[in-house]
């Protein structure tokens, strides 16, 4: 389990996104921060300016925002999350797509931003033992 603390500009929007759209259970909070169970990890969102980022990471033919954070999910959970994001009308940096089909490390990925501009990548694996396969 990891812990990540990042800044957001609006706790209400963050709650609606992380708790509502991503379906992450909310934990402790104060007037200036809120914790979420982010797919089994502790994500703490604090009021403040998000970190700057730029599209400097190359994923296939796409440039994606760096830095970014995210989670690796079993494929069925990834598909359900992708469905919720699409239904919510999220503007994807990289829409849900499969990579490395039939190869070691076969995966699905998607990139998007939270409502405060923090870039997120979610990966899905049919076989979680292949996450770091080469």
Secondary structure, DSSP 4 states (H G I P E B T S, - for coil): --EEEEEES-HHHHIIIIIIIS-PPEEEE-SSEEEEEETTEEEEEEESPPPP-EEEEEETTEEEEES-EEEEEEHHHHHHHHHHHHHTT---SEEEEEESTTSTT-EEEEEEE-TTS-EEEEEEESSGGGTT--
